[in-house]
Amino acid sequence: MTRVGRGTPCGKLLRRYWQPIALTDEMAGPRAVKAVRVLGEDLVLFRDGARYGLIERQCAHRGADLAYGRLEGGGLRCSFHGWLFAPDGRCLETPAEPQASRLCEHIRLRAYPVAEKSGIVFAYLGESEAPAFPHFDAFIAPPEYTFAFKGYWDCNWLQALEVGIDPAHASWLHKFFEDEDPAANYGRQFRGLPSDAQIPISKVLREFDRPEIRVERTEYGMRLQTLRRISEAQTHIRVTNVLFPQAFVIPMNAEMTISQWHVPVDDTGCYWYSIFTSFGAPVDKETMRSQRLKTYPAPEYKPIFHRDNHWGFDADQQEKQTFTGMGFDINIHDQWACESQGRIADRTRENLGTTDKGIVLYRRLLLDAIRKNEAGERPMMVLEPAKASELTGPPAIDGIGPTAAMDDYWKSADAKRRQQAAWAA
């Protein structure tokens, strides 16, 4: 399940889906050329006006690195001998060859389709026709209501994804010993107020640390409900979702959700890509970007804390302020939890508990999809346009409601939030 190169069973499966490969912000400068490594393939992404190209990184002539090429002539020109490649991989010119040469007509680099969605550049690396994008909130919200960011983790994609399928860990890994003013924590997860509540989510997680977890299969993957009973009358519910194969959708606060993909660079490293979607006011992109660049700085978006500096661990802070002693950015907490298992964890040594029921179901879904794909069948979420248009939402709710009517509560909370949103109704 962690081997993703060309020809591997999981690699062939993941190539049936659109994969995030860059932020559109990364392609905004005067020289829109970027080296990309995804699913073990070394590629180069470039933009010529409004048109993107994604081709093999090594020039078809003698293998020079096209990431250092020149944007000109409607494509990307190799700096070694001037061979010019179009966005679809065709060789347009071989200028060092004799004037009458037709060599370029026989040269072509592997190229992949590219699409922009909500601040992220997606690529399709499969051989069959690309699937349609589902009409999920993160894809249909207007640009002013979304914000995209990414970060690198030094471990395989699967154990990185599984942190989002584990709702029990939030009461421990993200435990803060002090509650802060929610108004001063714009753009921060687990620091605001749930819907219909006056108790900070940090207090809920800290004081009610044995949640009941419910898991169900859905058309898009699965839904998790995490219930923390506050009293006989009130229960906190957190509804999260897995979008098969590599994303989850979770609530950040009462007004905003996070859709996050974990994309293999290769077998032992991955990038997470997040789309934040607001149902309230337009997103303050500059605040959210500046917050995240402090720990995941451009241009590589690799974290300032990692295994080589012990993820910023501070024993005094662990005693007095946070459960981990690794600062207040929960991405670093999650990063440590995933990276410290090793780049590819030995799953024969783990002992799963009842709170891991979501992880158990997800692994079954993944193995089933690999088997179906190997057998030539259509796996889950490889969508035709008509089916893609039917898949909306999904609801991701964080709120406190009546204990006796939790299902009714989260559904009505989602409906209310959509009715009040400027774009979602």
C-alpha positions as CSV (number, residue, x, y, z in Angstrom):
1,M,0.0,0.0,0.0
2,T,3.0,2.3,0.3
3,R,4.8,1.5,-3.0
4,V,3.7,4.0,-5.6
5,G,6.1,3.8,-8.5
6,R,5.0,3.1,-12.1
7,G,3.8,-0.5,-12.4
8,T,3.2,-1.1,-8.7
9,P,-0.3,-2.1,-7.8
10,C,-0.9,0.9,-5.5
11,G,0.9,3.2,-7.9
12,K,-1.3,2.1,-10.8
13,L,-4.4,2.8,-8.6
14,L,-3.3,6.3,-7.5
15,R,-2.7,7.2,-11.1
16,R,-6.4,6.8,-11.7
17,Y,-7.0,10.0,-9.7
18,W,-6.1,13.7,-10.1
19,Q,-3.1,14.4,-7.9
20,P,-2.2,17.8,-6.4
21,I,1.3,18.7,-7.6
22,A,1.8,22.5,-6.9
23,L,0.2,25.6,-5.5
24,T,-0.9,28.1,-8.1
25,D,1.0,30.7,-6.1
26,E,4.2,28.8,-7.0
27,M,3.5,29.4,-10.7
28,A,2.7,33.1,-10.4
29,G,6.1,34.6,-11.0
30,P,7.7,35.8,-14.3
31,R,9.4,32.4,-14.8
32,A,6.6,29.8,-14.2
33,V,8.8,26.7,-14.2
34,K,8.9,24.2,-11.4
35,A,10.5,20.8,-10.9
36,V,8.0,18.3,-9.5
37,R,8.4,14.8,-8.1
38,V,5.2,12.9,-7.6
39,L,4.5,9.1,-7.4
40,G,8.2,8.5,-7.9
41,E,8.3,10.4,-11.3
42,D,10.5,13.4,-11.9
43,L,8.6,15.9,-14.0
44,V,8.7,19.6,-14.8
45,L,5.6,21.9,-14.6
46,F,5.5,25.1,-16.6
47,R,3.0,27.7,-17.7
48,D,2.8,29.4,-21.0
49,G,0.2,32.2,-20.6
50,A,-2.9,30.4,-19.3
51,R,-1.8,27.0,-20.6
52,Y,0.1,24.5,-18.3
53,G,2.5,21.8,-19.4
54,L,3.7,18.8,-17.3
55,I,6.4,16.7,-19.0
56,E,9.3,14.5,-18.2
57,R,12.1,16.4,-16.5
58,Q,15.0,15.0,-18.5
59,C,15.4,16.3,-22.1
60,A,14.8,13.7,-24.8
61,H,18.1,14.7,-26.4
62,R,20.8,13.9,-23.8
63,G,19.0,14.1,-20.5
64,A,19.7,17.6,-19.4
65,D,17.4,19.0,-16.7
66,L,14.5,20.9,-18.2
67,A,13.7,22.5,-14.9
68,Y,16.5,25.0,-15.9
69,G,15.0,25.5,-19.3
70,R,13.8,28.7,-21.0
71,L,10.1,29.6,-21.4
72,E,9.8,30.7,-25.0
73,G,8.4,29.8,-28.3
74,G,5.2,28.5,-26.8
75,G,6.9,25.9,-24.7
76,L,10.0,25.0,-22.6
77,R,13.4,25.1,-24.3
78,C,16.3,23.0,-23.1
79,S,19.3,25.2,-22.2
80,F,21.8,22.6,-23.5
81,H,21.0,22.5,-27.2
82,G,17.8,24.5,-27.5
83,W,15.4,21.7,-28.1
84,L,11.9,23.1,-27.6
85,F,9.0,21.1,-26.1
86,A,5.3,21.9,-26.2
87,P,3.0,21.5,-23.1
88,D,1.8,18.2,-24.6
89,G,5.3,16.8,-24.8
90,R,5.9,17.2,-28.6
91,C,9.3,18.3,-29.7
92,L,8.8,21.5,-31.7
93,E,12.3,22.4,-32.6
94,T,15.8,20.9,-32.7
95,P,17.7,24.1,-33.7
96,A,21.3,22.7,-33.5
97,E,20.4,20.1,-36.2
98,P,20.7,20.8,-39.9
99,Q,18.1,23.2,-41.4
100,A,16.2,20.4,-43.2
101,S,16.2,18.0,-40.3
102,R,12.9,16.4,-39.4
103,L,14.2,14.8,-36.2
104,C,11.8,16.7,-34.0
105,E,8.8,15.0,-35.7
106,H,9.8,11.7,-34.1
107,I,10.6,13.0,-30.6
108,R,8.0,13.2,-27.8
109,L,8.3,13.4,-24.0
110,R,5.7,11.8,-21.6
111,A,3.2,14.5,-20.8
112,Y,0.2,14.6,-18.4
113,P,-3.0,16.7,-18.3
114,V,-3.2,19.5,-15.8
115,A,-6.1,21.4,-14.1
116,E,-6.4,24.2,-11.6
117,K,-8.8,24.0,-8.7
118,S,-9.1,26.4,-5.8
119,G,-5.4,27.4,-5.7
120,I,-4.0,24.0,-6.4
121,V,-2.5,22.6,-9.7
122,F,-3.7,19.0,-10.2
123,A,-2.3,16.5,-12.6
124,Y,-3.6,13.2,-14.0
125,L,-0.8,10.6,-14.4
126,G,-3.0,7.7,-15.5
127,E,-3.2,6.1,-19.0
128,S,-7.0,6.0,-19.2
129,E,-9.3,9.0,-19.5
130,A,-9.1,11.3,-16.5
131,P,-12.1,11.2,-14.1
132,A,-14.4,14.1,-13.5
133,F,-13.9,16.3,-10.4
134,P,-16.7,15.8,-7.9
135,H,-18.7,18.9,-6.9
136,F,-17.3,19.1,-3.4
137,D,-17.3,22.4,-1.5
138,A,-13.6,22.8,-1.9
139,F,-13.9,22.7,-5.7
140,I,-17.0,24.9,-6.2
141,A,-16.6,27.7,-3.7
142,P,-15.6,31.0,-5.2
143,P,-11.9,31.9,-5.0
144,E,-12.4,34.5,-2.3
145,Y,-13.8,31.8,0.0
146,T,-10.9,29.3,-0.4
147,F,-7.2,29.3,0.5
148,A,-4.6,26.7,-0.4
149,F,-1.4,25.7,1.2
150,K,1.0,22.7,1.4
151,G,3.8,21.1,3.5
152,Y,6.3,18.3,3.2
153,W,6.4,15.3,5.6
154,D,9.3,12.8,5.6
155,C,7.3,9.6,5.6
156,N,5.1,7.6,3.2
157,W,1.7,9.0,2.2
158,L,-0.4,6.3,3.9
159,Q,0.7,6.9,7.5
160,A,0.4,10.6,6.8
161,L,-3.2,10.3,5.6
162,E,-4.1,8.0,8.6
163,V,-3.6,10.8,11.1
164,G,-6.8,12.4,9.7
165,I,-8.7,9.1,10.0
166,D,-7.9,8.9,13.8
167,P,-10.3,11.3,15.7
168,A,-9.2,10.0,19.1
169,H,-5.7,11.5,19.0
170,A,-6.9,15.1,19.1
171,S,-7.6,14.9,22.9
172,W,-4.0,14.0,23.5
173,L,-1.7,15.0,20.7
174,H,-3.3,18.5,20.4
175,K,-4.0,19.0,24.1
176,F,-3.4,22.6,25.2
177,F,-3.2,23.2,29.0
178,E,-4.5,26.8,28.5
179,D,-7.5,28.1,26.5
180,E,-6.9,31.2,24.4
181,D,-9.3,33.9,23.1
182,P,-10.9,32.3,20.0
183,A,-11.1,35.8,18.4
184,A,-7.3,36.0,18.4
185,N,-6.8,32.7,16.7
186,Y,-8.1,33.2,13.2
187,G,-7.0,30.4,10.9
188,R,-6.0,28.0,13.8
189,Q,-7.6,24.6,14.3
190,F,-8.7,23.4,17.8
191,R,-8.5,27.0,19.2
192,G,-12.0,28.4,18.4
193,L,-15.6,27.7,19.5
194,P,-17.7,24.9,18.2
195,S,-21.1,25.6,16.6
196,D,-23.8,26.4,19.1
197,A,-21.4,26.5,22.1
198,Q,-19.5,28.9,24.4
199,I,-16.9,26.3,25.5
200,P,-13.6,26.4,23.5
201,I,-12.9,23.3,21.5
202,S,-9.5,23.0,23.3
203,K,-11.4,22.6,26.6
204,V,-13.8,20.0,25.1
205,L,-10.9,17.9,23.8
206,R,-8.9,18.2,27.0
207,E,-11.8,17.3,29.4
208,F,-13.6,14.7,27.4
209,D,-10.9,12.4,26.1
210,R,-12.7,9.0,25.7
211,P,-14.9,9.7,22.6
212,E,-17.4,7.3,21.0
213,I,-16.4,6.9,17.3
214,R,-18.9,5.8,14.7
215,V,-17.8,4.9,11.1
216,E,-19.9,4.4,8.0
217,R,-19.1,3.8,4.3
218,T,-20.3,6.4,1.9
219,E,-20.2,6.8,-1.9
220,Y,-17.1,9.0,-1.7
221,G,-15.3,6.9,1.0
222,M,-16.4,7.1,4.5
223,R,-17.8,9.3,7.3
224,L,-16.7,9.4,10.9
225,Q,-18.7,10.8,13.8
226,T,-16.8,11.5,17.0
227,L,-19.0,12.0,20.1
228,R,-17.9,13.5,23.4
229,R,-20.7,13.6,25.9
230,I,-20.7,16.9,27.8
231,S,-23.7,16.1,29.9
232,E,-26.9,14.1,29.8
233,A,-28.4,16.9,27.7
234,Q,-25.5,17.9,25.5
235,T,-22.9,16.1,23.4
236,H,-20.1,17.5,21.3
237,I,-20.0,16.0,17.8
238,R,-17.3,16.2,15.2
239,V,-18.2,14.9,11.7
240,T,-15.2,14.2,9.4
241,N,-14.9,12.4,6.0
242,V,-12.4,10.5,3.9
243,L,-12.5,11.3,0.2
244,F,-11.1,8.2,-1.4
245,P,-8.3,7.6,-2.0
246,Q,-6.1,10.3,-0.5
247,A,-8.1,13.2,1.1
248,F,-10.1,13.9,4.2
249,V,-12.5,16.8,4.9
250,I,-12.6,18.0,8.5
251,P,-14.0,21.1,10.3
252,M,-11.5,23.8,11.3
253,N,-14.1,25.8,13.2
254,A,-17.8,26.6,13.0
255,E,-17.4,28.4,9.6
256,M,-14.5,26.8,7.8
257,T,-13.6,23.3,6.6
258,I,-10.2,21.8,5.5
259,S,-9.9,19.4,2.6
260,Q,-6.5,17.8,2.7
261,W,-4.7,15.5,0.3
262,H,-1.6,13.4,1.1
263,V,0.3,13.0,-2.1
264,P,3.3,10.7,-2.5
265,V,6.6,12.2,-3.7
266,D,7.8,8.7,-3.7
267,D,7.7,5.7,-1.4
268,T,9.1,7.5,1.6
269,G,8.0,11.1,1.4
270,C,4.8,13.1,0.7
271,Y,3.3,16.6,0.5
272,W,0.0,17.5,2.1
273,Y,-2.1,19.9,0.2
274,S,-5.0,21.7,2.0
275,I,-7.9,23.8,0.7
276,F,-9.6,25.8,3.4
277,T,-13.2,26.6,2.5
278,S,-15.2,29.3,4.3
279,F,-19.0,29.3,4.7
280,G,-18.8,32.7,6.5
281,A,-16.7,35.7,5.5
282,P,-14.2,35.6,2.6
283,V,-10.9,34.1,3.7
284,D,-8.1,36.3,4.9
285,K,-5.5,34.7,2.7
286,E,-2.6,36.9,3.8
287,T,-3.1,36.1,7.5
288,M,-3.4,32.3,6.8
289,R,-0.4,32.3,4.5
290,S,1.8,34.2,6.9
291,Q,0.9,31.9,9.7
292,R,1.8,28.8,7.8
293,L,5.0,30.1,6.1
294,K,6.5,30.5,9.6
295,T,6.7,26.7,10.0
296,Y,6.6,25.6,6.3
297,P,8.6,28.2,4.4
298,A,8.6,28.6,0.7
299,P,9.9,27.7,-1.8
300,E,10.2,24.0,-0.8
301,Y,7.5,24.2,2.0
302,K,9.6,21.8,4.1
303,P,9.1,22.3,7.9
304,I,11.5,24.1,10.1
305,F,11.0,21.4,12.7
306,H,11.8,17.8,11.7
307,R,13.5,14.6,13.0
308,D,17.0,16.2,12.8
309,N,16.1,18.9,15.3
310,H,13.7,16.7,17.4
311,W,10.6,18.5,15.9
312,G,11.3,21.5,18.2
313,F,10.7,19.5,21.4
314,D,10.9,21.6,24.6
315,A,10.6,19.7,27.9
316,D,9.6,22.8,29.8
317,Q,6.8,23.6,27.4
318,Q,5.7,20.0,27.6
319,E,5.4,20.3,31.4
320,K,3.5,23.6,31.4
321,Q,1.8,24.4,28.1
322,T,1.3,21.6,25.6
323,F,1.0,17.9,25.8
324,T,3.7,17.3,23.2
325,G,6.1,20.1,24.0
326,M,6.3,20.8,20.3
327,G,4.7,24.2,20.0
328,F,1.2,25.4,19.1
329,D,1.0,24.5,15.4
330,I,-0.9,21.3,15.3
331,N,0.6,20.4,11.9
332,I,3.9,19.9,13.6
333,H,2.2,17.6,16.2
334,D,0.7,15.5,13.4
335,Q,4.0,15.6,11.5
336,W,5.9,14.2,14.5
337,A,3.2,11.5,15.1
338,C,3.6,10.3,11.5
339,E,7.4,10.8,10.9
340,S,8.5,9.3,14.2
341,Q,7.0,5.9,13.1
342,G,9.7,5.8,10.5
343,R,9.5,6.5,6.8
344,I,7.6,3.3,6.2
345,A,6.2,2.0,9.5
346,D,6.4,-1.7,10.3
347,R,2.6,-2.4,10.7
348,T,3.3,-6.0,11.9
349,R,4.2,-4.4,15.2
350,E,1.2,-2.3,15.8
351,N,-1.8,-3.2,18.0
352,L,-4.9,-1.5,16.8
353,G,-7.7,-0.5,19.3
354,T,-11.4,0.3,19.0
355,T,-10.6,3.9,18.3
356,D,-8.8,2.8,15.1
357,K,-11.9,1.5,13.4
358,G,-11.7,4.2,10.8
359,I,-8.2,3.2,9.9
360,V,-9.2,-0.5,9.7
361,L,-12.0,0.3,7.3
362,Y,-9.9,2.6,5.2
363,R,-7.2,0.0,4.7
364,R,-9.9,-2.5,3.6
365,L,-11.2,0.1,1.1
366,L,-7.7,0.7,-0.3
367,L,-6.9,-3.0,-0.7
368,D,-10.2,-3.6,-2.3
369,A,-9.7,-0.8,-4.8
370,I,-6.2,-2.1,-5.6
371,R,-7.6,-5.5,-6.3
372,K,-10.4,-4.1,-8.5
373,N,-8.0,-2.0,-10.5
374,E,-5.7,-5.0,-11.0
375,A,-8.7,-6.9,-12.3
376,G,-9.6,-4.2,-14.8
377,E,-12.6,-3.0,-12.8
378,R,-13.5,0.6,-12.1
379,P,-12.4,1.5,-8.5
380,M,-14.3,3.8,-6.1
381,M,-14.3,7.5,-7.0
382,V,-13.1,7.2,-10.6
383,L,-16.1,9.3,-11.7
384,E,-18.1,9.9,-14.8
385,P,-19.3,13.6,-15.2
386,A,-22.9,12.7,-14.3
387,K,-21.9,10.9,-11.1
388,A,-19.4,13.6,-10.2
389,S,-22.1,16.3,-10.3
390,E,-24.1,14.3,-7.7
391,L,-21.4,14.2,-5.1
392,T,-21.6,17.4,-3.1
393,G,-20.5,18.6,0.4
394,P,-19.5,16.6,2.3
395,P,-20.7,17.9,5.7
396,A,-17.9,18.5,8.1
397,I,-19.3,19.7,11.4
398,D,-17.9,20.6,14.8
399,G,-20.7,21.5,17.3
400,I,-22.5,20.9,20.5
401,G,-26.1,19.7,20.3
402,P,-28.8,17.6,22.1
403,T,-27.5,14.2,23.2
404,A,-30.6,12.4,22.2
405,A,-30.7,13.7,18.6
406,M,-27.1,13.8,17.3
407,D,-27.9,12.8,13.7
408,D,-30.6,15.3,13.4
409,Y,-28.3,18.0,14.9
410,W,-25.3,17.6,12.6
411,K,-27.5,17.4,9.5
412,S,-29.4,20.6,10.5
413,A,-26.2,22.4,11.5
414,D,-24.8,21.7,8.0
415,A,-28.0,22.8,6.3
416,K,-28.1,26.0,8.4
417,R,-24.5,26.8,7.6
418,R,-25.1,26.4,3.8
419,Q,-28.3,28.5,3.9
420,Q,-26.4,31.3,5.5
421,A,-23.4,31.1,3.2
422,A,-23.2,33.7,0.4
423,W,-22.2,31.0,-2.1
424,A,-23.4,27.6,-0.8
425,A,-27.2,28.0,-0.6
